[in-house]
Amino acid sequence: MTRARIRILLALGGLCGALVAISGAHAADWPQWLGPERNGVSTETGLRRGFPTEGPPRLWKRPLGAGFSGIAVVGSRLFTMTADADHELVVAMDAETGRELWRSPVGDRFGDRMGGDGPRSTPTVDGDRVIALGAEGLLVALELASGRRLWAVDLPRQLSGSAPTWGYSASPLVHRGRVFVDAGGSGARGLAAFDRADGRVLWSAEEDRAGYSSPVLMRPMGIEQIVFFTGRRVVAVSPDAGVAFWQVPWKTAHDVNAATPQLVGEDRLFVSSGYGTGAAMLKVVREGDRLAARQLWKSPSMRNKMTTSVVQGGYIYGFSESTLTCIDANDGEVVWDKDGYGRGTLLLADGRLWALSEECELVVADATPEAYRELGRWRLLGERCWTMPSLSGGRLFARDEQHIASFDLRPATAPAPRVAP
């Protein structure tokens, strides 16, 4: 895409397109990192309002192995990543029973004495294939039914990519037949798009050090753009050619920009980092024949070190380091906060916050700015729950450093939860 083409798009009001979706996915599926819309929000309603003393009933629990990969759920299958003694692997399991269906290697095992061993990225399910990225930088497409490898791209070798200190962690974004990855390559190969069908490079652009955050799609003024939160900036590029629309420098200690940027309406974007950096609200605006990102506010009050925040009703809920915090999306001011979670993870469903603490306690609280109102707290698993849980069909899927488990959030005497239109 040329600059002239960008001007044409601006004049015409941009590209039109359907809402981002994963082809072939059911309404209650959780087919990628942070769910259907990459925002940590489930549309399921009718979830159970009260639980027994011991918490949500456990449906099954299985050994899994090292790693912090999230869990994609499509139909009756789930997909995640783990590591054995030598390799990282994509694993497919029966979502109803936890029975393993297949496993497929994705490069060598990644080791990290500080953060923990194993893969960090979450597989993306798109139609008949699973797209996954190993911590050492091997990007693969696997046949969904069998795990057979369809193609592979070695980012360090083929794009001169450089893995961030704690390994490649971004989850691939698939949109309109393209796979978007924060490659971290040198010489205008920092960002890249690959053909979903065969893995060939469609474009590479920009000189960016890879961050730990996953790319997202936004459409301000109807113009599609892929937003990357790299090691040192926020940058939006065109999906078809990688031409930059706008960029905002964002320096964080150790280049740890990890939380996924979140849309607030059509043209605003919330970004946040830890290490004392804080958060900002950006608004994409038109300036003559180009786009720019204007900072509406910046605040140290929400510092997302690892976990992505969720947005609802003009408020943002997230972990500011280890404190669960609610801030006003209009100005970044703190509404309430609550300690006691460690480095927790968070999703939003049926009007409630479902937080999994570092110590593997599931905490349910009302998603309201009025006050912090805790509804229940139960220990679900064993050691260090740093992985974002997933919700599909009224079942919560979670993992610690060695196990994966499924928990029933459905009413005891009611059918499976509805999915809001």
Summary of the structure (lengths in Angstrom):
residues: 421
radius of gyration: 20.1
end to end distance: 35.0
largest distance: 63.1
contacts: 1553
relative contact order: 0.15
helix: 5%
strand: 45%
